[in-house]
Structure formats: structure tokens, C-alpha cells
Amino acid sequence: MRTLKDAEEGERVKVISVSGDRTLRRRLMDMGILKGSDIQVVRVAPLGDPVEFLVRGYKLSLRKKDAEMVGIEAL
Amino acid sequence: MKKNIALIGNPNSGKTTLFNALTGGSQRVGNWPGVTVEKKEGRLRQAREVTITDLPGVYSLSPYTPEEEISRRFLAEGNADAVINVVDATNLERNLILTLQILEMGLPVTVALNMSDVVEKRGDTIDMKKLSERLGCPVVKVSALKREGMGELAATVLEQASSCPRPPKNLFRGELSKAISEISGLLDGHVEKKLLYWYSVKVMEHDPHVRKTVPSSVLERASETVRRLEEDLDDDGEAIVAAARYEFVDSVVKGIYYRSKKDGKSVSDRIDEAVTNRWLAIPIFAAVMFIVYYLSVTSVGGYMTDWVNGTVFEENVLPRTAEWLAGMGVEDWLVSLTVDGIITGVGAVLGFLPQLLVLFLLLALLEDSGYMARIAFVMDRILRRFGLSGKSFIPIIVGTGCAVPGIMASRTIEDERDRKITAMTTSFMPCSAKLPVIALISGALFGGSAWIAVSVYFIGVFSILVSGVILKKIRGALGKASPFVMELPDYHMPSVRNVLLSMADRTWHFVKKAGTIIVVASGLIWLLTSYDWGLNSVDAGSSMLASIGNALSPVFSPLGWGDWRAVVGTLSGLVAKENILSTFGILFGMEAVAEDGVEIWTYMAVIMTPLAGLSFLLFNMLCAPCFAAMGAMRRELGSWKETAFAVGYQCAFAYVVALAVYQFGLVVQGTPSLWFIPAVILVAVAGYLFLRSPRDKEEDEILTEAVL
């Protein structure tokens, strides 16, 4: 399964699963990353991590380690 | 009519601005019990008898972060008669997720729809009436920045506060709604009536806190219902509820938010293209850091601090008070206590104010404009391995000027653990007061080599990074880390009022919390240096401090500088590091000592070898900082226990570094001592603390299993 970590700059994807420990999972869901959400990769930080995403009209930054917990498919 | 109103909203929703607009200047700032999260209270301008409590900015009322837990407990315990929920109209969906969670608690909520002017400027429209109908609570349009809609908001929320409480409207549908009613039926009678609906939702979410209130037999039966629904929908309860909330919000927004067609790059996007650009981001960050450092430490702040310390205190207040008191026939000891003890202590506090004012002004500008979040975004990768945040750069860089504002700058880091580790390690950087000590050692023992100063900076950075890792692994000492899931808010012009209020608040807090410590500690050191045990006025060489130095000297002889004068110098450095030079001056019988201590170079060479000098320097750079910095740490760490832990850690760390350098140095010189063995053991212990695998993770997993 592809994860949000593998998505490329500019790509738009759909979330199919959210895993990880409870705290992270709940935080991701509270921020609008849950099954069916539509997410766009805006840019990778200059040092390669974290990554900026466009989620429900606002910008969110996630570390790659955490982005790996979000399963995606092409939109 | 004494009412309490809670103000809650997402971070970056304009909550602070709204709080300032609603309360004017009448604010009281403190901490929530047990944590270092700031608590603000104020009085409503329109009705002075009404108290507004500003809850921490949160995205949700989950039980996983200290901020969320505080807000949740405050609301659940019935502390608020009504709630104002600030909602950022430009980001409606995510903001309303929080609104739903407050509505679930059955509290009278008034939604303050902020920044709707920005939405209108885009050409979009929001149907306020429909929004209010769908949510089942009043919605008032406000502009916190322009202070519009405040009267209506106040009137609405006051009306809500005195209305009868209604049971919460069920916002869920279908199977989930049925399951929740079923759980409500089981819980009825076992939890507070008002919170029955909320508890039912919490059971559905597997909320760990429910266990504390609901009897386990009841919970067992309710869990049956949860399990059944989970099987039907093939997902876990928490995700089912989260999805249902978003589903509801999506349906609400679809019906009330009308988007104009045009879609293009906003100003914020364009700024970000430069500010977080692959090539420009770091140069821009470096330039911003330089400006912050230059304005707060070197130029404006630095000059003003020198002026307060030098012109105001040393040249005017101190001699004039002394003269005036002597003229009134006051006894010598009392003059000395007043002038050298108390007023000097107060001066030490006031001297920091200009630097702090400038620093806090700049920090507020960086935070309010939205750039601070970009600093964390750009620099996160470098520092997070070491238990620090991308934002820790600011404290460390400011700390090379003065540790006090450096430590205070850690306030901008949201994550509690990152913030505490930063506050505990910032003073490892050589601040400007440590420079004369560096000059003394390199001049007296190393022929003025510049390498000494350079290596001290390197060791400062090294100590911060190593300690970050060690402290991160000390379980439980510093709280749990929150996931780094950070919003990058749109840039906007900072509000003058917010920036000034934030500057005044933070400075005043320093005076109150750190100031007391500085004054008391300076007074104590004055007493110890000016008197012997029989309370006879003597010079420093035969004072109580000197005999304490003598008693402690065996502790420091393994470091190569067991001479009591070196120990006394170190102790006097606790008031201010540059005092080490003037103390040596007094102990060696000098009238006055220059900035680099050139008068005492020959004496220094007598009491310590170059290797011992290096060990002395390292110990003094890394051990407990001055009292002012300790006061700042107390302010940021929030408790005496943790402050004592931090100071103890710093001293232990300094001791191990100095011991290792001296004893390994002796081996290299071919003159090893028996202390080499303990040195090796201590370094091995430090190495173990540094390398061992963190215990945090296992514990998290155990906790997760227990909850599920």
C-alpha cells in the first residue's frame, strides 16, 4: 500500500487508512485526515522533512515518520 | 449576576485577539495547576462582574494532550455557565469539529464567527442563519482584529448563560446514533445527568478517562454495543465517531458556504514560495535570527541594559542612596545591606528588562505574523533527534547573548517536553557574561589563544545536543511528547495591540517569578561574602563564603582546581558569571580588575595548571547558570522540583565533563592519577544514558493495549 510519505510534490491523493498509536491517529483524524479525505502534497521542507500538505483548505505539516501511517491511493 | 464564561477555539483562530477585545486590559495570567500551560482570565468589558477564562488553543477535546485535557476538564466540571467558541470562517470545516465536541457536552455555546470579512473579500458568502439552525446554537459575526460585533457577542452569550440548560441535540445519524442512544440508556443513573450524552459518545470513542467514572460492570455492557457497531462498520469506535463528525460538518458547510469560482494563489502562498523555498529558506531564517539577535542582544536591548546597569544604577542610584542613607546617620551594615544587597539585586532584575522587552516584541511579531510556524517547519529536521524543536534555535541563539531572554524564548515551543528540554539546556551556551571568564583563562594560561573561545562554543552546542538526547530518555521527568502535526497558518499583519500585550505580559511575568528569586539569592550571597560566621563584617577572603569554599575544595580537587579561591570564585559566579573575575581580584588583593582580568593572570598561573584551567573554564561554562537564569528556568519549568532537577543535572554534567577533560588530559601528559578510574566510570554512565533505547515507546504500547 502507498502511504502519504511516498506521495510526490503537487500530487493529489485520497486517504484509505489511518494507523499509528492512538495519540497520533486521533490527532490526524482531528486535523481532518481520515478515510476518504482528499489531500494534496504542497512541498517538502528544504531539509527533506517534514512535508506540507493541503488538507480541507488549510496547510498542515507532518513528519515523514507520521505521514507513513496514512495509507493512500491515487485520486 | 456573577457568571463565568469560557473562551475556546482552534490555535490561530484569532482567539487571543478576541480575548483581548472582550476584556480590554483587565487580565490575570497564571498557569493551570500542575502544568506549564498558560491560564488567562479577564473581565468582560460590557459587564464587569462576568469572568472570561481563556482556555488553551485546541483542535479537539481528545484526552491526549495537556492542553486538550485542561479544556475538557474545565468544561466537564461545570466551571462555565456559557461558552464562546471562536470559529475561523476561512477554515470552517476543521474549526467546526471542535464546535461539535463542545455541543456534545450540552453546554450553552455561542459561536463567534471570526474573519468572515476575509471570506467576503474572497467573494464567498456564509449563510449565518442556516449555520445557526444546523448547529442548534447562536452564531455571531465578529472581527476580533477590528473589534466589530463585540456588543452583540457579549449580549448573546450573557443571554445564553442565564437560559435553562437544554439536552444536547443529537448530531449523529443512522447506526451510530442508535448505538449512542443505547449506551445512554445503560449509563443513565451512573453518570451526571447533564453529561450523559457526552459520556455515551466517550464510551463509543474508547476514551480512557471514562473508566474513572463509569462502574466497570456498566462499562462492560456498554462496550458490547460498541463492539457490535465496530463489527458492522469494520472500523474502531474512535474512527467511526471522527468520520461521523466530519460527515456532519461537510453537510453543514455544503449548505451554507457559497464559494465564488475564482481560485488562485493567495498572498500567503506567494510568501511561502520564498520563505520555505529549498534554497532561500535557510538564508532567510539566518537573516531573521541575525536581526532578532542584533536588536535584542547587541544593539537596542544591549545598549539599554548597559544604560540601566551602568548609568542608572552604578553611577546614580547606588552611590546616591548610600550617600543619602549615610547622611541620615544610618548604620554602616544597614547601608551595605540596602545598597550592596537589595538595590543591587533589584538592579540585576531591572537590567534585564530592556533586553526582554525587545526580545518579546520580536517574538510576538514572529508568532503573530505566522513566520514562527515556518521556522519549526524549516528547521525541524536538524533538532528533533536531540529532543528539541525547530523553534529551539531561537532560545539557543539568543542565549549566546544572555541566557535569561534565551530561556524565556522557549515559551514559543508548544510541545511541553521540547520546551522543557530547551529551557534546561539553553544556558550551556556561553553568554556575554561568560566571555570575561573565557578571556581570563585563555589569557592567563593559554597565551591568549582564540581556540579556547571557539572550543567553548563548540562544547556548548555539543552539551545541548547530548543533553537533549539524555533528558529525552529520562522517563516521566518531562512529560510525554505530542505528535508534531502542525498547522501552517496563513500569514497576516500582526495586530499592534496583541503584540504589545504579549510583550507586556511576558515581561511582567519575568519580573514577578524570576525577580523574587534573583533578589533573594543576591541578598544571600551578599550576606555570605560580607560576614563571617560570627556576623562580623569582614572582607571576602575571611567571609562565610570563603569557609564554604574551603569546605568544598576536596570536591573540586579531582578536577584539578582544589584551591579554595577557585571554588569561591565559582560560587560567586552564581550571582553573575563575570563576578568570578572581581572575586579573584579581591581574593588576590587587587583594587580593580580589567575586563579580561590581566592583573591576575600571574596569580591564576600559580593556582592552576593550563589543564586545570581548561577544566575550571568548562565547569563554569556548563554548571548551574547565574541566579537570574535559574529564575527564568523556574518560570518556564513551572515547579521548584523540576528547576532543582535541571540545576542538578547541569552541575553533574559540568562535573563529568571537567573531570573527564582533566583526568584524560593527565593520562595524555603521562601523569595519570587514581581519579582516572572514576572518570572512566562516569563517562561510561553518561554514554549509557545517551545510548540506551528510549523506554517511552514500550510504555506507550502497553498503555494502548490496556485502553483497547
Chai-1 contact restraints between the chains, C-beta under 6 A:
chainA,res_idxA,chainB,res_idxB,connection_type,confidence,min_distance_angstrom,max_distance_angstrom,comment,restraint_id
A,D21,B,D700,contact,1.0,0.0,6.0,A-B,restraint_1
A,D21,B,T704,contact,1.0,0.0,6.0,A-B,restraint_2
A,R22,B,T704,contact,1.0,0.0,6.0,A-B,restraint_3
A,T23,B,Y64,contact,1.0,0.0,6.0,A-B,restraint_4
A,L24,B,P483,contact,1.0,0.0,6.0,A-B,restraint_5
A,R26,B,S62,contact,1.0,0.0,6.0,A-B,restraint_6
A,R26,B,Y64,contact,1.0,0.0,6.0,A-B,restraint_7
A,R27,B,P483,contact,1.0,0.0,6.0,A-B,restraint_8
A,R27,B,V485,contact,1.0,0.0,6.0,A-B,restraint_9
A,M29,B,A242,contact,1.0,0.0,6.0,A-B,restraint_10
A,D30,B,Y59,contact,1.0,0.0,6.0,A-B,restraint_11
A,D30,B,S60,contact,1.0,0.0,6.0,A-B,restraint_12
A,M31,B,V485,contact,1.0,0.0,6.0,A-B,restraint_13
A,G32,B,R94,contact,1.0,0.0,6.0,A-B,restraint_14
A,L34,B,A242,contact,1.0,0.0,6.0,A-B,restraint_15
A,L34,B,A243,contact,1.0,0.0,6.0,A-B,restraint_16
A,A45,B,F377,contact,1.0,0.0,6.0,A-B,restraint_17
A,A45,B,V378,contact,1.0,0.0,6.0,A-B,restraint_18
A,P46,B,R278,contact,1.0,0.0,6.0,A-B,restraint_19
A,P46,B,A281,contact,1.0,0.0,6.0,A-B,restraint_20
A,P46,B,V378,contact,1.0,0.0,6.0,A-B,restraint_21
A,L47,B,R381,contact,1.0,0.0,6.0,A-B,restraint_22
A,D49,B,R381,contact,1.0,0.0,6.0,A-B,restraint_23
A,P50,B,D380,contact,1.0,0.0,6.0,A-B,restraint_24
A,R56,B,E93,contact,1.0,0.0,6.0,A-B,restraint_25
A,R56,B,R94,contact,1.0,0.0,6.0,A-B,restraint_26
A,Y58,B,N91,contact,1.0,0.0,6.0,A-B,restraint_27
A,K59,B,L488,contact,1.0,0.0,6.0,A-B,restraint_28
A,L60,B,E487,contact,1.0,0.0,6.0,A-B,restraint_29
A,S61,B,F377,contact,1.0,0.0,6.0,A-B,restraint_30
A,S61,B,M486,contact,1.0,0.0,6.0,A-B,restraint_31
A,S61,B,L488,contact,1.0,0.0,6.0,A-B,restraint_32
A,L62,B,V485,contact,1.0,0.0,6.0,A-B,restraint_33
A,R63,B,F484,contact,1.0,0.0,6.0,A-B,restraint_34
